[in-house]
Amino acid sequence: MTAPTAVLRRASAPWRAARARVMTPSRSQVDPRRRGFHPWTEGNSIVEPVGNAFLDGFAVACHRSTAAAVLEEVGRVSAGRRGFALEGAAMACTLRSRLEPWNRGVLDELLRRADEHTYLAHVGVGWALARLPRPWWPDLARLDRSVVPLVLDGYAFHEVFFRTGAVLGTRSTRFPRDTWPGGPEVATQHLAQGIGRGLWFVAGGSAGRLAGHVQDFPTDQRASLWAGVGLAMTYAGGRGPEGMRAVLAAAGDHRRWVRQGCAFAVEARARSATTVPHTRTAAEVICERPWDDVVSVVDALRPRIPAGGPGNWHAYEEWRAAVADELGDD
């Protein structure tokens, strides 16, 4: 008798289509009205375009059998939305790696080949963790220590997006912080960054609403929350120069953390060759430097962790702090 795994490995096109229909979230789930998000403060909401790009990438990864094929198709997405599509693809590859034993290597291949999109790929892994039972999670210790905290960022963003009331009500997510190898305190900061990114979408880009939400959280999380806001504002867009200045002003004493988040987004865009005009504007308005200068700052301060070494679970936080210090408050 043919082994079940061997039969499933030879999945036909109808099977792949059925799998995609079952796994891919509904388009209605990225409707900001259904989510209860605030109306966008300036122009059209960016929630649906960003969410649809994510779902497009997710669907691609459900239909393709190799990471190379996934990356080839995601590479056709417009520069402004490509990172979100890769994020969705990484979520789908993570789910497939845990649910389909014969596809365990697809995620590893994607993370290895998507170096220019490494940040968004790790965020996508975090989205998948929020949908998987904890015993099914991949071994996070095998990932790049300098960016693996973005898995927690992705987890927290998922929670804010889909469990908005619960996160804002409890000021926390369901992530088991005590299990994080770097310790619960640093895990809290990684998660807070993801929550801050999510708040950008929830608040409709409004500086006043963002300040109100951040103020509701414990004092020791606010810097990371504002960093997440700065990251989302710069990477996803949604506000012009005056809106950016309003957010910077609303952050008060945490301005340097908005700048740090902005700088990380600028470097992520540059690394993936997806820099758009909004990226350059954000660098000049928020960081008060040319975008390529901001990229140089982030890259120069990047932690250098030897391959195969013991690693440093605090490297990402040390990197963030160094960039925030370099960019300063004024």
C-alpha positions as MATLAB code, in Angstrom:
seq = 'MTAPTAVLRRASAPWRAARARVMTPSRSQVDPRRRGFHPWTEGNSIVEPVGNAFLDGFAVACHRSTAAAVLEEVGRVSAGRRGFALEGAAMACTLRSRLEPWNRGVLDELLRRADEHTYLAHVGVGWALARLPRPWWPDLARLDRSVVPLVLDGYAFHEVFFRTGAVLGTRSTRFPRDTWPGGPEVATQHLAQGIGRGLWFVAGGSAGRLAGHVQDFPTDQRASLWAGVGLAMTYAGGRGPEGMRAVLAAAGDHRRWVRQGCAFAVEARARSATTVPHTRTAAEVICERPWDDVVSVVDALRPRIPAGGPGNWHAYEEWRAAVADELGDD';
ca = [
       0.000    0.000    0.000;
       1.285    3.452   -0.884;
       2.209    5.548    2.148;
      -0.258    8.393    2.801;
       2.546   10.962    2.797;
       3.711    9.809   -0.620;
       0.205   10.124   -1.975;
      -0.252   13.614   -0.570;
       3.151   14.717   -1.819;
       1.878   14.152   -5.329;
      -0.917   16.647   -4.682;
      -2.772   17.618   -7.804;
      -3.757   21.106   -8.870;
      -7.285   20.620   -7.476;
      -5.787   19.705   -4.103;
      -3.601   22.811   -4.107;
      -6.597   24.967   -4.993;
      -8.675   23.405   -2.214;
      -5.841   23.878    0.261;
      -5.559   27.545   -0.718;
      -9.288   28.076   -0.220;
      -9.171   26.521    3.235;
      -6.007   28.269    4.437;
      -6.303   31.743    2.913;
      -8.122   34.284    5.118;
     -11.157   35.991    3.610;
     -10.698   39.378    1.934;
     -13.422   40.708    4.188;
     -11.080   40.232    7.155;
      -8.948   43.169    6.022;
     -11.933   45.502    5.733;
     -11.205   48.273    8.288;
     -14.925   48.828    8.835;
     -15.416   45.185    9.786;
     -12.403   45.384   12.054;
     -13.802   48.450   13.772;
     -10.781   50.594   12.971;
     -11.052   54.376   12.964;
     -11.629   56.060    9.575;
      -8.382   57.090    7.914;
      -7.390   60.595    8.914;
      -5.905   61.697    5.586;
      -7.122   60.415    2.224;
      -8.069   56.814    1.579;
      -7.421   54.076    4.130;
      -4.282   52.025    3.537;
      -5.619   49.043    5.477;
      -7.281   47.247    2.583;
      -4.483   47.752   -0.011;
      -1.867   46.535    2.457;
      -4.074   43.669    3.630;
      -4.877   42.573    0.076;
      -1.182   42.521   -0.843;
      -0.584   40.322    2.203;
      -3.361   37.951    1.149;
      -2.051   37.849   -2.425;
       1.327   36.671   -1.125;
      -0.360   34.162    1.153;
      -2.305   32.703   -1.770;
       0.835   32.483   -3.898;
       2.598   30.432   -1.227;
      -0.395   28.109   -0.966;
      -0.227   27.299   -4.683;
       3.542   27.060   -5.253;
       5.615   24.050   -4.287;
       9.012   25.731   -3.839;
      10.295   28.884   -2.196;
      11.966   29.870   -5.465;
       8.610   29.839   -7.238;
       7.024   31.843   -4.422;
       9.739   34.494   -4.542;
       9.567   34.715   -8.318;
       5.861   35.495   -8.240;
       6.080   37.831   -5.247;
       8.819   39.687   -7.116;
       6.222   40.774   -9.662;
       4.250   42.718   -7.059;
       4.713   46.501   -7.136;
       7.593   47.799   -5.042;
       5.324   49.556   -2.569;
       3.384   46.379   -1.736;
       6.004   43.649   -2.317;
       7.103   43.424    1.302;
       3.541   42.840    2.477;
       3.103   40.079   -0.106;
       6.313   38.438    1.122;
       5.026   38.700    4.688;
       1.861   36.838    3.712;
       3.877   34.238    1.816;
       6.048   33.626    4.880;
       2.962   33.094    7.013;
       1.608   30.542    4.539;
       4.963   28.749    4.254;
       5.160   28.536    8.055;
       1.681   27.039    8.274;
       2.465   24.579    5.496;
       5.736   23.570    7.165;
       3.821   22.558   10.284;
       0.694   21.088    8.674;
       2.309   19.250    5.735;
       5.274   17.120    6.810;
       6.510   16.790    3.220;
       6.859   20.586    2.975;
       8.966   21.141    6.095;
      11.855   22.518    4.046;
       9.899   25.216    2.210;
      10.032   27.686    5.098;
      13.762   27.178    5.638;
      14.347   27.707    1.933;
      12.227   30.860    1.914;
      14.081   32.388    4.862;
      17.411   31.484    3.286;
      16.608   32.861   -0.162;
      14.655   35.955    0.910;
      17.607   37.731    2.513;
      16.592   41.099    1.095;
      13.143   40.641    2.655;
      14.384   39.009    5.861;
      12.525   41.412    8.162;
       9.104   40.890    6.608;
       9.708   37.145    6.316;
      10.257   36.864   10.061;
       7.188   39.015   10.728;
       5.189   36.556    8.606;
       6.415   33.665   10.745;
       4.986   35.492   13.761;
       1.588   35.773   12.087;
       1.569   31.993   11.689;
       2.427   31.391   15.356;
      -0.723   33.307   16.301;
      -2.744   30.744   14.305;
      -0.915   27.559   15.372;
      -1.096   25.545   18.610;
       2.085   26.184   20.553;
       3.362   22.560   20.284;
       3.381   23.015   16.507;
       5.574   26.107   16.500;
       8.870   25.905   14.590;
      12.143   26.044   16.506;
      12.747   29.778   16.784;
      16.266   29.241   18.166;
      17.331   28.236   14.646;
      16.526   31.667   13.223;
      18.834   34.683   12.859;
      19.213   36.138   16.375;
      19.560   39.700   15.077;
      16.064   39.688   13.529;
      14.180   36.810   15.199;
      12.475   39.310   17.562;
      10.436   40.341   14.522;
       8.608   37.039   14.940;
       7.160   38.470   18.161;
       6.478   41.745   16.365;
       4.455   39.828   13.764;
       2.610   37.866   16.429;
       1.628   41.062   18.252;
       0.576   42.821   15.047;
      -1.706   39.875   14.245;
      -3.251   40.151   17.715;
      -3.902   43.885   17.410;
      -5.381   43.453   13.940;
      -7.689   40.541   14.748;
      -8.193   40.852   18.522;
      -8.107   44.631   18.828;
     -10.446   44.947   21.784;
      -8.689   42.238   23.790;
      -5.215   43.700   23.276;
      -6.263   47.268   24.008;
      -8.294   46.120   26.990;
      -5.596   43.975   28.614;
      -2.546   45.886   27.278;
      -1.033   42.542   26.329;
      -1.081   39.631   23.886;
      -1.373   35.888   24.382;
       2.305   35.245   23.615;
       3.944   33.159   26.400;
       6.657   35.682   27.298;
       8.243   33.477   29.952;
       9.272   31.020   27.237;
      11.271   33.568   25.250;
      15.018   32.732   25.458;
      15.925   36.395   25.941;
      13.619   36.698   28.945;
      10.097   38.063   29.448;
      11.216   41.685   29.779;
      12.830   41.838   26.352;
       9.968   39.806   24.886;
       7.615   42.519   26.139;
       9.536   45.121   24.128;
       9.472   43.041   20.939;
       5.733   42.551   21.332;
       5.180   46.245   22.087;
       6.830   47.183   18.801;
       4.357   44.951   16.963;
       1.454   46.433   18.894;
       2.647   49.912   17.939;
       2.739   48.944   14.277;
      -0.793   47.659   14.554;
      -1.971   50.844   16.262;
      -1.024   52.820   13.157;
      -3.769   50.973   11.275;
      -6.254   50.873   14.151;
      -5.960   54.643   14.761;
      -6.286   55.551   11.085;
      -2.968   57.388   11.202;
      -4.301   59.941   13.703;
      -1.617   61.429   15.941;
      -4.111   62.177   18.696;
      -5.638   58.708   18.731;
      -2.188   57.109   18.645;
      -1.073   59.156   21.640;
      -4.213   58.154   23.517;
      -3.704   54.453   22.848;
      -0.007   54.541   23.776;
      -0.772   56.430   26.981;
      -3.013   53.561   28.081;
      -0.070   51.134   28.132;
       2.495   50.752   30.943;
       5.242   53.367   30.915;
       8.010   50.851   30.187;
       6.358   49.837   26.882;
       5.715   53.262   25.400;
       9.114   53.724   23.747;
       8.721   50.453   21.824;
       5.101   51.300   20.978;
       6.181   54.590   19.416;
       8.980   52.793   17.574;
       6.362   50.508   16.054;
       4.287   53.526   15.052;
       7.301   55.096   13.356;
       8.068   51.865   11.552;
       4.528   51.438   10.209;
       4.140   55.106    9.322;
       7.310   54.969    7.233;
       6.986   51.529    5.664;
       3.241   51.391    4.983;
       2.658   55.119    4.525;
      -0.678   56.825    4.849;
       0.220   60.364    5.988;
       1.949   63.292    4.350;
       4.698   65.462    5.870;
       2.346   67.412    8.155;
       0.810   64.202    9.463;
       4.286   62.807   10.140;
       5.254   65.938   12.068;
       2.043   65.678   14.092;
       2.898   62.111   15.117;
       6.439   63.134   16.025;
       5.085   65.936   18.193;
       2.525   63.632   19.819;
       5.312   61.252   20.840;
       6.814   63.945   23.086;
       9.840   62.588   24.932;
       9.694   59.413   22.831;
      10.496   61.217   19.569;
      13.786   59.409   19.159;
      11.956   56.082   19.192;
       9.643   57.211   16.403;
      12.847   58.096   14.531;
      14.367   54.722   15.309;
      11.305   52.927   13.933;
      11.348   55.169   10.876;
      15.032   54.408   10.324;
      14.469   50.654   10.467;
      11.681   50.959    7.897;
      13.860   53.074    5.607;
      16.663   50.502    5.807;
      14.216   47.648    5.185;
      12.965   49.383    2.046;
      16.504   50.018    0.837;
      17.604   46.433    1.567;
      14.769   45.033   -0.530;
      15.119   47.632   -3.324;
      11.512   48.750   -2.728;
      12.195   52.361   -1.730;
       9.307   54.598   -2.768;
       8.964   58.410   -2.615;
       7.157   58.184    0.706;
      10.221   56.458    2.203;
      12.488   59.345    1.294;
      10.000   61.899    2.588;
       9.665   60.087    5.918;
      13.438   59.970    6.382;
      13.752   63.709    5.748;
      10.755   64.724    7.870;
      11.074   62.331   10.804;
      14.824   61.668   10.984;
      15.798   65.006    9.393;
      18.372   63.271    7.216;
      18.555   62.059    3.616;
      17.219   58.519    3.302;
      20.580   57.059    2.259;
      22.220   58.614    5.328;
      19.577   56.936    7.512;
      20.311   53.603    5.809;
      24.011   54.043    6.570;
      23.315   54.703   10.267;
      21.190   51.576   10.655;
      23.638   49.394    8.750;
      26.688   50.698   10.612;
      25.111   49.872   13.980;
      23.751   46.470   12.937;
      24.874   43.716   15.351;
      27.423   41.362   13.831;
      26.556   37.905   15.077;
      28.915   35.139   13.887;
      27.184   32.355   11.984;
      26.898   29.240   14.105;
      27.809   31.094   17.291;
      25.823   31.164   20.541;
      24.099   34.364   19.464;
      22.727   37.185   21.536;
      19.004   37.284   22.264;
      19.309   40.956   23.213;
      21.047   42.024   19.990;
      17.939   43.500   18.396;
      17.127   45.662   21.418;
      20.735   46.827   21.619;
      20.576   47.714   17.921;
      17.359   49.686   18.388;
      18.791   51.611   21.329;
      21.985   52.451   19.453;
      20.047   53.807   16.461;
      17.728   55.812   18.725;
      20.733   57.337   20.491;
      22.412   58.180   17.198;
      19.359   59.913   15.752;
      18.737   61.830   18.977;
      15.710   63.828   20.098;
      16.059   67.053   18.102;
];
